[in-house]
């Protein structure tokens, strides 16, 4: 039986991908679906306008940069040292713009004393071996404060064998999160063209 340590060893393989430039998931910008949610007149109120936010598996940091505002400090977290080096190179003015990048393990990295106000999960759950999904959900429940928000851009919503990315569904997200989060928004995502029809944008409020 695999353990969480076995799963994290699999996750460390992402360092190899960054070192070899095997980063086909990197579109060079935040997802249009996230931009639409945060800036949309009917949805922007769903996203906390201040506090501290987290983007685990932040990659090259585009989402971190986009979500950061003068009143909302964002932290990009990644286990890959090469990914972190890319972030630092691409975002030389991060500190002045109220965001930062940290090398660390999502399951062990210490949250703020009172928890996060916001977290954004995209191409992170689907990168984890399926046996780690309950740990993923429990960790978010631990680190997001009551009333805080978890944005999940659900991907890939399709039937497929193996991974990563591992196949997901709306039902899987509901099974994982509904005991500790309230689903307050769910909509088909208009994101990157190559992923159309395989994504939904969702917002979950910590109970």
C-alpha positions in Angstrom: 0.0 0.0 0.0 1.4 3.4 -1.0 1.9 6.0 1.7 1.9 9.8 1.6 5.7 9.7 1.5 5.5 7.6 -1.6 3.2 10.1 -3.1 5.5 13.0 -2.3 8.3 11.1 -4.0 6.2 11.0 -7.1 5.6 14.7 -6.8 9.4 15.3 -6.7 9.5 14.1 -10.2 8.1 17.5 -11.2 11.6 18.8 -10.5 12.9 16.7 -13.3 10.2 18.0 -15.6 11.2 21.6 -14.9 14.9 20.9 -15.4 14.2 19.3 -18.8 11.7 21.9 -19.9 8.9 19.4 -20.0 6.3 22.0 -18.9 3.6 21.8 -21.6 1.0 22.8 -19.0 2.5 26.3 -18.7 0.5 28.7 -20.8 2.4 31.8 -19.9 -0.6 33.5 -18.2 -3.3 32.9 -15.6 -6.3 31.0 -16.9 -8.9 33.2 -18.5 -11.5 31.4 -16.3 -9.8 32.7 -13.1 -9.5 36.2 -14.6 -13.2 36.2 -15.4 -14.1 35.1 -11.9 -12.0 37.7 -10.1 -12.9 40.6 -12.4 -16.5 39.7 -13.2 -19.2 42.0 -11.9 -21.3 39.1 -10.8 -18.5 37.1 -9.2 -15.8 39.3 -7.9 -17.5 39.6 -4.6 -16.9 35.8 -4.0 -13.1 36.4 -3.8 -11.8 37.9 -0.5 -10.4 41.3 -1.3 -7.8 41.3 1.4 -5.8 39.0 3.7 -3.4 36.2 2.8 -3.7 33.7 -0.1 -1.9 30.6 -1.2 -1.3 29.0 -4.6 0.2 25.5 -4.1 2.0 24.0 -7.1 2.3 27.6 -8.4 4.6 26.7 -11.3 5.9 29.9 -13.0 3.7 32.1 -10.8 1.3 33.8 -13.1 -1.7 33.1 -10.9 0.1 34.4 -7.9 1.0 37.6 -9.6 -2.6 38.0 -10.9 -4.2 37.4 -7.5 -1.9 39.8 -5.6 -3.2 43.2 -4.7 -2.1 45.9 -2.3 -4.5 44.4 0.3 -4.2 40.7 -0.7 -0.8 39.2 -0.1 -0.3 36.0 -2.1 2.2 33.2 -1.6 3.2 30.9 -4.4 4.4 27.5 -3.1 6.2 24.8 -5.1 8.3 21.8 -4.3 10.5 22.3 -7.4 13.6 24.4 -6.8 13.8 25.0 -10.6 10.2 26.2 -10.7 11.0 28.6 -7.8 14.1 29.9 -9.7 11.8 30.5 -12.7 9.4 32.5 -10.5 12.2 34.6 -9.1 13.5 35.3 -12.6 10.1 36.1 -14.1 8.9 38.2 -11.1 11.7 40.4 -9.9 9.3 42.9 -8.4 7.2 40.4 -6.5 7.9 41.8 -3.1 7.0 45.3 -4.1 3.7 44.0 -5.6 2.7 42.1 -2.4 3.5 38.5 -3.4 6.3 36.0 -2.8 7.4 32.5 -3.7 8.4 29.8 -1.3 10.0 26.4 -1.8 8.0 24.0 0.3 5.7 21.0 0.8 2.0 21.9 0.8 1.3 19.2 3.4 3.9 20.5 5.8 4.2 24.3 5.1 3.0 26.3 8.1 0.0 28.5 7.4 -0.5 32.0 8.9 -1.5 32.0 12.6 -5.2 32.6 11.8 -5.2 30.6 8.5 -5.5 31.7 4.9 -8.3 33.9 3.6 -7.9 32.5 0.1 -6.4 29.5 -1.8 -6.4 28.7 -5.5 -6.1 25.1 -6.7 -5.5 24.4 -10.4 -3.5 21.5 -11.9 -2.5 20.6 -8.4 -5.1 18.1 -7.3 -4.9 16.4 -10.7 -1.1 16.0 -10.2 -1.5 14.1 -7.0 -1.8 10.3 -7.0 -5.5 9.6 -6.3 -4.8 8.0 -2.9 -3.6 11.4 -1.6 -6.9 13.2 -2.4 -8.3 12.9 1.1 -5.1 14.4 2.5 -5.4 17.2 0.0 -8.9 18.0 1.3 -8.0 17.7 4.9 -5.1 20.0 4.5 -7.2 22.8 2.9 -9.7 22.4 5.7 -6.8 22.9 8.2 -5.2 25.9 6.6 -8.2 28.0 5.4 -9.9 30.0 8.1 -13.7 29.8 8.6 -15.3 32.0 6.1 -12.2 31.8 3.9 -12.4 30.7 0.2 -11.0 27.9 -1.9 -11.1 28.5 -5.6 -10.8 25.2 -7.6 -10.5 25.3 -11.3 -11.5 21.7 -11.8 -9.4 19.8 -14.4 -9.4 17.4 -16.2 -13.1 16.6 -16.1 -12.9 13.5 -18.2 -12.6 9.7 -18.1 -9.0 8.7 -18.7 -6.6 6.1 -17.5 -3.5 7.0 -15.5 -1.8 10.3 -15.1 -0.8 12.9 -14.2 -3.0 14.6 -14.8 -5.3 12.2 -13.2 -9.0 12.1 -14.2 -11.4 14.1 -12.0 -15.1 14.9 -11.8 -17.3 17.4 -10.0 -18.6 14.5 -7.9 -15.1 13.8 -6.7 -14.6 17.4 -5.6 -17.9 17.4 -3.8 -17.1 14.2 -2.0 -13.7 15.6 -0.9 -14.8 19.1 0.2 -18.5 19.1 1.1 -18.0 18.1 4.8 -15.9 21.2 5.5 -16.7 23.6 2.6 -19.9 25.1 1.1 -20.0 25.2 -2.7 -21.1 28.7 -3.5 -20.3 28.9 -7.2 -19.9 26.4 -10.0 -19.8 27.2 -13.7 -18.4 25.9 -17.0 -14.9 27.4 -17.4 -13.9 29.3 -20.5 -10.2 28.8 -20.1 -7.3 27.9 -22.3 -8.5 26.7 -25.7 -6.8 23.2 -25.3 -8.9 22.6 -22.2 -12.3 23.8 -23.3 -15.0 21.4 -22.2 -12.8 19.8 -19.6 -12.9 22.4 -16.9 -15.3 24.1 -14.4 -14.6 27.0 -12.1 -15.8 26.5 -8.5 -15.7 28.5 -5.3 -15.9 26.9 -1.9 -16.4 28.7 1.4 -14.9 27.2 4.6 -17.6 26.3 7.0 
